[in-house]
Amino acid sequence: MIASKGTGNSPAWAASPAAGAAAPRPNGGGSPRAVLFVIVLGTLMAAIDTTIVVLALPTMGTELHSPLGTIIWVILLYLLVATLLTTQFGRIGDIFGRARLYTTGFAIFTVASVLCGLAPSDLFLIASRGGQAVGASFMLANSGAIIADHFPPERRGLAFGYTSLGWNLGAILGIVLGGAITTLVGWRFIFFINAPIGAVAVWLGLRYVRDVERHHTTLDLPGFALLGVALGATAYGAIDFASYGFRPINEGLILVGLVMLVPFFVWERRARTPLLPLSVFRERILTFSLISSFLQGLGYLAVVFLMTMYLQGVRGLTPLAAALLLVPGYVVGGGLAPYMGRLTDRWGARLLATLGVVAMLIGVLLYATLRVDSPYIDIVGISLVTGVGSGMFWPANNAAIMANAPRGSYGAVSGLRSMLANTGTLLSFVLAISIAAGTVPRYVAYEVILGTTTLIGGVGAAFLNGIDGALYVSAGILAVAAVLSALRGPHRGPSAGPPVQEPHAR
């Protein structure tokens, strides 16, 4: 960990009661350092399982005798379930206790991981991955609220910096372990390794993560149902579109999902205890920060899929070799995140988050210049640029979101943040597949992502043109995110005093 203004090697938040470490927490809240360790561990596990599964997917399909159209749901169902549940679980955390739900999520994730490893068939594996997504939703929906509970506004940037470090480190470990474990001992062990880690995490959660406060109110069950139908229909329709193109079933589902948002918002305006307090959107900083988070996920995560297509489909690399070329970006992003979080605590979020999105935008435009014979060192260099951007954006933007969330709605806002990020991830997959599939059949695009097909010669060049077009779309989305990030206003918490003055950002 990083020493700062404390004694010895103590991290910054342990330096003084003002930093939030020694000050007693209401209702017996746990030590901020121990709480943050558990949160980072959960983020690490979720990130590992995001990347580790991609590399093992072809082997899973072969051993379980599963066609590509079925085994791809090992990834898609996880994204779909997480998108549906994070907002709801964040609100439930406000009512029943975030610590309890977070630790329960760890337990569910661990048990589901073991079931994934024991899966006798593809359908059992896909269902177990859905169980993992339920557990991850409990954790991710409440993690931001738990940090807000245990850290004052002036120390949340550093805390979110460490969670970003955990995500990047997990992504790297997933890439490295996915290929190694699948090759040496079999794909089932990519899930079994979660069991001992999860058991330790549950014990730590029960011991150290305590509820600071709860809000004794009722659940908004009609709101749950309406939003669930809206998100579920839209997300499933989008996935079906990515797989098969436009057809009546996905057009109908997307239309139903969008239409159902109307009664949802009408109900939320009248509900006594709304699932999503619409009043939070009156705060410009919070609203622009949430939208920036969604657009950054949509634009940048699509690039990850597109570069996978380029490296595996056009350049003919194995999934492991392709992933390792992108590892330097994760290393830089993770290493910078705690420092950027600390700067966010001093300067505010607007400047750093905006510069981060701009760096990612520049990286995407540089990716669009790659050709079929570009040196691999160029790819590594561009990944460093985007890594710097992600290391700046996430700690700053997350700190701005939680600093401006109303005290009684930490869970709801944290869940909304996770839901928007998951929605961006899901739609980025749809965006990448759909645009790139304009030059090759969709099943070929899927095979390229999984590393079971390469495209050489004229077809590869045509596919590269499709990838370039998708990269320019992603760059446009990131440009909008940068504008909204710059217009959000000075970063301040609801009780943190006057706005933080941001140099060169007024």
Secondary structure, 3 states (H helix, E strand, C coil): CCECCCCCCCEHHHCCHHHCCCCCCHHHCCCHHHHHHHHHHHHHHHHHHHHHHHHHHHHHHHHCCCCHHHHCHHHHHHHHHHHHHHHHHHHHHHHHCHHHHHHHHHHHHHHHHHHHHHCCCHHHHHHHHHHHHHHHHHHHHHHHHHHHHHCCHHHHHHHHHHHHHHHHHHHHHHHHHHHHHHHHCCCCHHHHCHHHHHHHHHHHHHHHCCCCCCCCCCCCHHHHHHHHHHHHHHHHHHHHHHHHCCCHHHHHHHHHHHHHHHHHHHHHHHCCCCCCCHHHHHCHHHHHHHHHHHHHHHHHHHHHHHHHHHHHHHCCCCHHHHHHHHHHHHHHHHHHHHHHHHHHHHHCHHHHHHHHHHHHHHHHHHHCCCCCCCCHHHHHHHHHHHHHHHHHHHHHHHHHHHHCCCHHHHHHHHHHHHHHHHHHHHHHHHHHHHHHCCCCCHHHHHHHHHCCCCCCCHHHHHHHHHHHHHHHHHHHHHHHHHHHHHCCCCCCCCCCCCCCCCCCCC
